Amino acid sequence: MIRQYKLREINRAPELHKEVFVLAADFRELLEKVIITAIEAGADKDELKGLISDEED
């Protein structure tokens, strides 16, 4: 599962100051591109969609 942080949490946790964060929308766009490419390369479409559905729960 992907952990979400609020800015307040990042500011309060010094160990997070050195980390690099991305927007969830950017990650989702990249993930969709990877899945489309995998399907075009022969991956099982239903299985890949099942993985995404499980992560959103």
N, C-alpha and C positions, 0 to 999 in steps of 0.2 A: 504494500500500500504506500502511496505517496504521502508524505507528511506535508501539511500546509502550515505556514508560519505567518503570523501577523507581524507587522513592522515593529510593534511594541515588544514582541518576544525576541526578535532579532537584536534589537537595541539593548535588551536586558541580559542577553547571553553572549559573553565575550567569545566563547568558542565558535559562535556563528559568524562573527565579524569577518573572518577570513574566507568564508564560503561564498560561492557564486550561485546566484539564484536566477531562475528563468520564469517567465510568465506562464501560467497554466495554459493559456490559449496558444502560445507558441509551441509548447510541448505537445499539445493535442494535434496541432497542424502537422508537426513532424511525424508523430505517431501514425496519423492517417496516411501520410505519404509512404511510410515504411510498410504499412499493411497493404496498400494498393500495389506497391512494387513486389511484395512477397506473393500476393495472389497472382499477379502477372507472371511470376516465376514458377508458379505451380503449387503454391501452398494451399492448404484446405481452407476455403473461404469461411465455412461455418465454424471451424475450430478457432480461427483468428477472431471472428466476431464474438465468439464465446469468451475469449480471454478479455476482451474489452468490456463486455457486459459484466463480468465478474469483478473487474477493478472498479467499476462505477458504483457497485453496491455498498 
